[in-house]
Amino acid sequence: MIASENSIRLWADIQQDDGLWTVIPHVEAMQRPRSDHYDYVISSHKFGKSGRSETRQSGHIHIAGGQQARLGNLRIAIRNGDNCVVRVSVYNELILVGDLTVDLPQQPH
C-alpha cells in the first residue's frame, strides 16, 4: 500500500494473525519540505456482523528531506462478515500532502 505526493511517500505495513490485523503507517519526506513539521490522522471505520466502531488517532512528527518515520500502530480485530477501512492523512502546514486508504480484510492477489 503506497500513496505519494510530490513531497512525501506514504505506505503501510500490514500484518495478520488470525482475526487480528496490524496496520503500521510510515512516511518519508522525499525532498526538502516547506516545513519539517507534519501532522497526521489515522482513522478506522469497522462495520459488519459484529456491529460498527470507529477510532481516530492523531499526532505530529518532525522529519527532514530524505528521512522516514513510523506514524503509529493500529490493531483491529476483524471477524468473518466484518470489513474495515483505515485512512491515513498527512498534512504539512495544514495542507494535505498524503492520503492512504487500506481496506481490510485484504483480498488475495
C-alpha positions as CSV (number, residue, x, y, z in Angstrom):
1,M,0.0,0.0,0.0
2,I,1.7,3.2,-1.2
3,A,0.5,6.7,-1.8
4,S,2.7,9.5,-2.8
5,E,2.7,13.2,-3.4
6,N,5.5,15.4,-4.6
7,S,6.8,16.0,-1.1
8,I,6.2,12.6,0.7
9,R,5.8,8.9,0.2
10,L,3.2,7.2,2.4
11,W,2.8,3.5,2.9
12,A,1.6,0.9,5.4
13,D,3.0,-2.4,6.6
14,I,0.1,-4.8,7.1
15,Q,0.2,-8.0,9.2
16,Q,-2.4,-10.5,10.1
17,D,-2.6,-13.1,12.9
18,D,-5.9,-14.9,12.8
19,G,-8.5,-12.2,13.0
20,L,-6.2,-9.6,14.4
21,W,-4.8,-7.1,11.8
22,T,-2.0,-4.7,12.4
23,V,-1.5,-1.6,10.3
24,I,1.7,0.3,10.6
25,P,1.8,3.5,8.5
26,H,5.1,5.1,7.5
27,V,6.0,8.4,5.8
28,E,9.2,9.6,4.0
29,A,9.9,13.2,3.2
30,M,11.0,12.9,-0.5
31,Q,12.5,16.4,-0.8
32,R,13.2,19.3,1.4
33,P,9.7,20.2,2.7
34,R,8.4,23.7,3.2
35,S,8.4,22.8,6.9
36,D,9.8,19.7,8.7
37,H,6.6,19.6,10.8
38,Y,3.9,17.2,9.7
39,D,0.6,16.4,11.3
40,Y,-1.2,13.1,10.7
41,V,-4.6,11.4,11.4
42,I,-5.2,7.7,11.4
43,S,-8.8,6.7,11.4
44,S,-10.6,3.3,11.1
45,H,-14.2,2.5,10.4
46,K,-15.2,-1.1,11.0
47,F,-18.6,-2.4,10.1
48,G,-20.3,-5.8,9.6
49,K,-21.8,-8.6,11.5
50,S,-20.2,-7.6,14.8
51,G,-21.6,-4.0,14.6
52,R,-19.9,-0.7,13.9
53,S,-16.9,1.0,15.5
54,E,-14.7,4.0,14.7
55,T,-11.3,5.0,16.0
56,R,-9.2,8.0,15.4
57,Q,-5.6,8.9,16.5
58,S,-3.5,11.9,15.5
59,G,-0.1,13.3,16.2
60,H,2.7,15.3,14.8
61,I,6.3,14.5,13.7
62,H,9.3,16.3,12.5
63,I,11.3,14.9,9.6
64,A,13.6,16.5,7.1
65,G,14.0,15.6,3.4
66,G,15.1,12.0,2.9
67,Q,14.1,10.9,6.4
68,Q,11.4,8.3,7.3
69,A,9.2,7.9,10.3
70,R,6.6,5.5,11.6
71,L,3.3,7.1,12.3
72,G,1.8,4.7,14.8
73,N,0.4,1.2,15.1
74,L,-3.3,0.3,14.7
75,R,-4.5,-3.2,15.7
76,I,-8.0,-4.2,14.7
77,A,-9.9,-7.5,15.4
78,I,-11.9,-8.4,12.3
79,R,-14.3,-11.4,12.3
80,N,-16.0,-13.1,9.4
81,G,-18.5,-10.8,7.9
82,D,-16.7,-7.6,9.1
83,N,-14.9,-5.0,6.9
84,C,-12.7,-2.1,7.9
85,V,-11.4,0.9,6.2
86,V,-8.3,2.5,7.5
87,R,-7.4,6.0,6.3
88,V,-4.1,7.8,6.9
89,S,-3.8,11.5,6.1
90,V,-0.7,13.6,6.4
91,Y,-0.5,17.4,6.4
92,N,2.3,19.9,6.1
93,E,1.5,23.5,7.1
94,L,-2.2,22.5,7.1
95,I,-2.0,21.3,3.5
96,L,-2.9,17.7,2.8
97,V,0.2,16.2,1.3
98,G,-0.6,12.5,1.5
99,D,-3.6,10.2,1.8
100,L,-3.7,6.4,2.0
101,T,-6.7,4.1,2.3
102,V,-6.4,0.5,3.3
103,D,-9.4,-1.9,3.1
104,L,-9.4,-4.9,5.4
105,P,-9.6,-7.8,5.2
106,Q,-7.4,-7.7,2.1
107,Q,-8.4,-9.8,-0.8
108,P,-5.8,-12.3,-2.1
109,H,-4.0,-11.2,-5.3
